[in-house]
Amino acid sequence: GGAHPPHRWVDDRTHNLMLACEAINGKVVMPGEIFSFNEAVGERTAAKGYREATAYVSGASVPEIGGGVCQVASSIYYAVLQADLYTVERHAHTYLVTYVPKGMDAAIYWGALDYKFENSSPYPIKIEADVSDGEVHVILRGTEWKDYTVKLSWKQLEEVPYETKTRVVTDGSYKDGDVIVSPYTGYTITTYKTLIDRDDNPIETVKIKTSVYSKRDRVVAVVPKNEPEPQPTETP
C-alpha cells in the first residue's frame, strides 16, 4: 500500500527468503524419503521473524507474513526437475511469476499448498540453499546416478490478454489515472524434459506438466471532476 515504500517490501521479502533458506539449508533427504517444504520450513510466523511481503491470496496481491517464500519452493522444484527426481506435490501460481522459467514455479500456502519431492535416487541428497541479491540459489548435492542429463524446455499453448477497466473513485484514495490493480497476462504452458546421453545426443523428450495461469485485468482510477452546480436561471 501507499504507506510502505516499495523498497521496504523488497527488503522484507529478501529477509523472508533468507529465513526459509536457512530452514532447509543442509537438510539431507535419504533415498525413498519425501521432502515437504512446509514440514521443513514450518509455518511462517512473525514469532519466527517472518515479515509482511506481497503474496497472492485468492487472486489479489496482499501483504502477508512470510510473503515471497514461494520463490524458495520454486527454486527447489527447478533443481528437482534438473536432477530428474520425482515430484510428489506441486501447484502452479495463480499468475505467472518471473523468477524461474515459465511453468517451473511452485506455489506454497501454509495449510493448503505444499511442494514435495521424493529422493528417487539411490543415494542421499543434501539441499544447499542461500540468497544473494534477492536471488535464491538451490543446489542438490548427491552422487550422480544417471547416465544422462536433463534439458528443460517449455511451450506456450495459449495467451490470454488482460483488459483495462476503470473504477470511479470519490474518496480521495487514488488520483485520476492511478493503477489500482496491476495486470497479468494469462498463459497455458507445458513443460518438457529432454534426456541427453553422454555423447550429447537427445534420447527422448517427455512432457512434465501443463500449468494454467490466470489473467488479471488492469484497473485504473477515474476521479470525477467537480463540475460547478448549474445555477437556476431567474425567470423574468
C-alpha positions as CSV (number, residue, x, y, z in Angstrom):
1,G,0.0,0.0,0.0
2,G,0.9,3.7,-0.1
3,A,2.2,3.7,3.4
4,H,5.1,1.3,2.6
5,P,7.7,2.5,0.0
6,P,8.4,-0.4,-2.5
7,H,12.0,-1.0,-1.3
8,R,10.7,-1.8,2.2
9,W,8.7,-4.7,0.7
10,V,11.7,-5.9,-1.2
11,D,13.9,-5.9,1.9
12,D,11.2,-7.7,3.8
13,R,10.7,-10.2,1.0
14,T,14.5,-10.9,0.9
15,H,14.5,-11.3,4.6
16,N,11.8,-14.0,4.3
17,L,13.7,-15.8,1.6
18,M,16.8,-15.9,3.9
19,L,14.8,-17.4,6.8
20,A,13.2,-20.1,4.5
21,C,16.6,-20.9,3.0
22,E,18.2,-21.2,6.5
23,A,15.5,-23.7,7.5
24,I,16.3,-26.1,4.6
25,N,20.0,-25.4,4.1
26,G,22.0,-28.6,4.9
27,K,18.9,-30.8,5.1
28,V,19.7,-34.4,4.0
29,V,17.0,-36.4,2.1
30,M,17.6,-40.1,2.2
31,P,16.8,-42.4,-0.8
32,G,13.0,-43.0,-0.9
33,E,12.4,-40.2,1.6
34,I,9.9,-37.5,0.8
35,F,10.9,-33.8,1.4
36,S,8.0,-31.5,2.3
37,F,8.6,-27.7,2.0
38,N,6.0,-26.9,4.7
39,E,7.3,-29.5,7.0
40,A,10.9,-28.4,6.6
41,V,10.3,-24.7,6.8
42,G,7.3,-24.8,9.2
43,E,4.6,-22.2,9.5
44,R,5.8,-18.7,8.5
45,T,5.0,-16.6,11.6
46,A,6.0,-13.2,13.0
47,A,7.4,-15.0,16.1
48,K,9.9,-16.7,13.8
49,G,11.0,-13.4,12.4
50,Y,9.0,-13.5,9.1
51,R,7.9,-10.1,7.9
52,E,5.0,-8.9,5.7
53,A,5.6,-9.0,2.0
54,T,3.4,-9.3,-1.1
55,A,1.7,-12.7,-1.6
56,Y,-1.1,-13.8,-3.9
57,V,-4.2,-14.6,-1.9
58,S,-7.4,-15.5,-3.7
59,G,-6.2,-13.7,-6.8
60,A,-5.2,-10.5,-5.1
61,S,-1.7,-9.3,-4.2
62,V,-1.8,-8.6,-0.5
63,P,0.8,-8.1,2.3
64,E,1.2,-11.3,4.2
65,I,3.6,-12.6,6.8
66,G,6.1,-14.8,5.1
67,G,5.3,-13.4,1.6
68,G,7.8,-14.4,-1.1
69,V,8.8,-17.9,0.2
70,C,7.3,-19.5,-2.9
71,Q,10.5,-18.3,-4.6
72,V,12.4,-20.8,-2.4
73,A,10.0,-23.6,-3.2
74,S,10.1,-22.8,-6.9
75,S,13.9,-22.9,-6.8
76,I,13.8,-26.4,-5.2
77,Y,11.3,-27.6,-7.8
78,Y,13.5,-26.3,-10.6
79,A,16.5,-28.1,-9.2
80,V,14.5,-31.3,-8.7
81,L,13.4,-31.1,-12.4
82,Q,17.1,-30.8,-13.5
83,A,18.1,-33.6,-11.2
84,D,15.2,-35.7,-12.6
85,L,13.9,-36.6,-9.2
86,Y,10.2,-37.4,-8.6
87,T,7.9,-34.6,-7.6
88,V,5.1,-35.7,-5.3
89,E,3.1,-32.4,-5.0
90,R,3.4,-29.2,-6.9
91,H,1.0,-26.3,-7.6
92,A,1.3,-23.6,-10.2
93,H,0.9,-20.0,-9.1
94,T,-2.4,-18.2,-9.9
95,Y,-0.4,-15.8,-12.1
96,L,2.8,-16.2,-13.9
97,V,6.0,-15.5,-11.9
98,T,9.2,-14.3,-13.4
99,Y,12.0,-15.8,-11.2
100,V,12.0,-19.2,-12.8
101,P,11.3,-20.3,-16.4
102,K,7.6,-20.4,-17.4
103,G,5.8,-23.4,-15.9
104,M,8.6,-24.3,-13.4
105,D,7.3,-22.5,-10.3
106,A,5.8,-24.0,-7.2
107,A,3.2,-22.1,-5.1
108,I,3.1,-22.7,-1.3
109,Y,0.4,-21.8,1.1
110,W,0.5,-22.9,4.7
111,G,-2.2,-25.5,5.5
112,A,-3.3,-25.7,1.8
113,L,-0.5,-25.9,-0.7
114,D,2.9,-27.7,-0.3
115,Y,5.8,-28.7,-2.5
116,K,7.0,-32.2,-2.0
117,F,9.6,-34.3,-3.8
118,E,10.9,-37.9,-3.3
119,N,14.6,-38.7,-3.4
120,S,14.1,-41.2,-6.1
121,S,17.8,-41.7,-6.5
122,P,19.8,-44.5,-4.8
123,Y,21.9,-42.0,-2.7
124,P,21.3,-39.4,0.0
125,I,20.8,-35.8,-1.3
126,K,21.9,-32.7,0.6
127,I,20.0,-29.5,-0.1
128,E,22.0,-26.3,-0.1
129,A,20.0,-23.1,-0.2
130,D,21.0,-19.4,0.1
131,V,20.1,-16.0,-1.1
132,S,22.2,-13.3,-2.7
133,D,21.0,-10.1,-4.5
134,G,17.4,-11.2,-3.9
135,E,18.0,-14.4,-5.9
136,V,17.6,-17.9,-4.4
137,H,20.3,-20.4,-5.1
138,V,19.5,-24.1,-4.5
139,I,21.9,-26.9,-5.1
140,L,21.1,-30.6,-4.6
141,R,24.3,-32.4,-3.7
142,G,24.5,-36.1,-4.2
143,T,26.1,-38.9,-6.1
144,E,25.5,-38.9,-9.9
145,W,23.3,-42.0,-10.6
146,K,22.1,-41.4,-14.1
147,D,23.9,-41.9,-17.4
148,Y,22.1,-38.9,-18.9
149,T,21.5,-35.2,-18.2
150,V,18.2,-33.2,-18.4
151,K,17.5,-30.2,-20.6
152,L,14.3,-28.4,-19.6
153,S,12.0,-26.5,-22.0
154,W,8.5,-25.1,-22.2
155,K,6.0,-24.4,-24.8
156,Q,3.2,-21.8,-24.7
157,L,-0.2,-23.2,-25.7
158,E,-2.3,-20.1,-25.0
159,E,-2.0,-16.5,-24.1
160,V,-5.0,-14.6,-22.6
161,P,-4.6,-10.9,-22.8
162,Y,-5.8,-8.7,-19.9
163,E,-8.3,-5.9,-20.3
164,T,-8.1,-2.4,-18.8
165,K,-11.1,-1.5,-16.7
166,T,-11.9,1.7,-14.9
167,R,-13.2,2.2,-11.4
168,V,-14.8,5.5,-10.2
169,V,-13.0,6.7,-7.0
170,T,-14.5,9.6,-5.0
171,D,-12.9,9.1,-1.6
172,G,-9.5,10.6,-2.5
173,S,-7.6,7.3,-2.1
174,Y,-6.4,7.5,-5.7
175,K,-5.6,10.2,-8.2
176,D,-7.2,10.2,-11.7
177,G,-5.4,7.6,-13.9
178,D,-3.7,5.7,-11.0
179,V,-3.4,2.0,-11.5
180,I,-5.5,0.3,-8.7
181,V,-4.9,-3.3,-9.8
182,S,-1.7,-4.2,-11.8
183,P,-2.4,-6.6,-14.7
184,Y,-1.2,-10.1,-15.5
185,T,-1.5,-11.8,-18.9
186,G,-2.9,-15.3,-18.7
187,Y,-0.9,-18.3,-20.1
188,T,-1.2,-22.0,-20.6
189,I,2.3,-23.5,-20.5
190,T,3.5,-27.1,-21.0
191,T,6.9,-28.0,-19.6
192,Y,9.2,-30.8,-21.1
193,K,12.4,-32.6,-20.2
194,T,14.7,-33.8,-22.8
195,L,17.1,-36.6,-21.7
196,I,20.6,-36.1,-23.2
197,D,23.1,-39.0,-23.3
198,R,26.8,-38.8,-22.6
199,D,27.6,-38.1,-26.2
200,D,25.2,-35.0,-26.1
201,N,22.5,-36.8,-28.2
202,P,18.9,-36.4,-27.2
203,I,17.4,-39.8,-26.0
204,E,13.8,-38.7,-25.6
205,T,11.6,-35.7,-24.8
206,V,8.9,-36.2,-22.1
207,K,6.1,-33.9,-21.1
208,I,6.3,-32.9,-17.4
209,K,3.2,-30.8,-16.8
210,T,0.7,-28.3,-18.2
211,S,0.2,-25.2,-16.0
212,V,-2.6,-22.7,-16.4
213,Y,-2.0,-19.1,-15.2
214,S,-4.9,-16.7,-14.9
215,K,-5.1,-13.3,-16.4
216,R,-5.8,-10.3,-14.1
217,D,-7.4,-7.2,-15.6
218,R,-5.8,-3.8,-15.1
219,V,-8.0,-1.4,-13.1
220,V,-7.5,2.3,-13.4
221,A,-8.9,5.0,-11.2
222,V,-11.3,7.6,-12.6
223,V,-11.8,10.6,-10.4
224,P,-14.8,12.7,-11.4
225,K,-14.1,16.4,-11.9
226,N,-16.1,18.6,-9.6
227,E,-18.3,20.4,-12.1
228,P,-19.9,23.6,-10.7
229,E,-23.5,23.2,-9.9
230,P,-25.7,24.7,-12.6
231,Q,-27.3,27.9,-11.2
232,P,-31.1,28.2,-11.7
233,T,-31.8,30.9,-14.2
234,E,-34.1,33.6,-12.9
235,T,-37.4,33.8,-14.6
236,P,-38.3,37.3,-15.7
